[in-house]
Amino acid sequence: MLNLEEIKEKLAIDVIGVADLDPLRNYPTYPENLLERFTRGMVIGVRLNDAVFDGLPESRSIYARQYQIANDRLDHAAFEISREIEKHGYKAMPIPASRIIEGLHWRSYISHKAIARAAGVGWIGKNLLLVTKEHGPRIRMASILTDMPLEAGEPVKRRCGRCRECIENCIVGALRDSEFEDYPEREEVFDVDRCAGILKEFASDRNIGAMVCGICIKVCPWGKRR
């Protein structure tokens, strides 16, 4: 069986957790039967650089490059973990850190955030990002689907309280306050098209070249170095 702490150390991962996939089978996936052969979802994450976030918006071009590096590193780690699981005789499918599927309205194969929340890694914040106690939303994530009978964590309820920093500082007003505790309907709390619109503008900027903003991550009190 895998030792998660050893994996963290070997692959220099900051976050790792395992979720029971049964509660997630009604979540949107691509393809629709993606979870059919699997019982567990492992999520891995790496923390991004604080100085880059703290320097936003001026440091957005640096953030864009760091975002891409983190995604590549996570994809490599997910590949290595999947290989290790298969060596033990179980199925494993690495899910890329960042991949938008055409026709799914800015969705990917499966939500890393949903797996991470179900694993107890963190909660879904008002910015609709995963927020962890130690790192806040300053992480990138990838996932591995498997049938290895790993011990699963317990979901975490939202701990944002009355904080509205992400809502009040969103540069396009894409976030709406809500009383959800678990995992909300995206369209009820988030104008994805408004957010995607400004991200596409940043991606077309030659100095940035990626769909990144980062302001709602920067202003979140969770994860700031104290």
Secondary structure as UniProt FT lines:
FT   HELIX           4..11
FT   STRAND          15..20
FT   HELIX           22..24
FT   TURN            25..26
FT   TURN            32..37
FT   STRAND          40..47
FT   HELIX           50..54
FT   TURN            55..59
FT   HELIX           60..87
FT   TURN            88..89
FT   STRAND          92..95
FT   TURN            102..103
FT   HELIX           112..118
FT   TURN            119..120
FT   STRAND          123..124
FT   TURN            126..127
FT   STRAND          130..132
FT   TURN            133..135
FT   STRAND          139..146
FT   TURN            161..162
FT   HELIX           165..169
FT   TURN            171..172
FT   HELIX           186..189
FT   HELIX           192..204
FT   TURN            206..208
FT   HELIX           215..218
FT   TURN            222..223
//
